[in-house]
Amino acid sequence: MDPVEIIEKYYYDSPSLKHILFKHSEAVTEMALAIASNHPELKADTKFISEAAMIHDIGIIKTMAPKIHCFGEHPYICHGYLGRELIEKEGFPLHALVCERHTGTGLSKLDIKEQDLPLPLRDMNPITIEERIICFADTFFSKTRELTKPKSLEQIRNSLSAHGENQIDQFNYWCELFL
């Protein structure tokens, strides 16, 4: 799989958005690979991480988020499952699951129902170690601020707190595991 070719296929006529996606994804990939390298005991597949981290946000092209040059028809929260659909069509079902399962620290059916999110009612929590590493690394980088400057732990916790205590608990557990 060549993630750059896949991104080019969907973003060829959106240069500003493609730039944001590339910079964000490169930062997430770099951090995820550093975590895997620093924790060989996790036995994470670094080839998979490098591919999946680059395309984890591929679905943003189908969402409406004008601040980052997204002019699709769906709410931004939908980018995960929309990315899954795109990457499954490309023939990469395991990579597609990373797209769907990387939002926040993951979303459960209960989260989706209680928050009345416009998402399919199914669990979207990261399961594999690679999914978890990518999801964790993604929390550090914004698409609306400095693209390659990681947020502080406090900033991440503040952001996650709006989505429930379970998000912060999961993030804190990953901090112990990955940092």
PyMOL commands that set and color helices and strands:
alter all, ss='L'
color gray80, all
select helices_A, chain A and resi 3-11+15-38+40-42+46-55+58-62+66-68+76-89+93-101+109-114+129-138+153-161+165-178
alter helices_A, ss='H'
color red, helices_A
select strands_A, chain A and resi 64-65+70-71
alter strands_A, ss='S'
color yellow, strands_A
deselect
rebuild
show_as cartoon
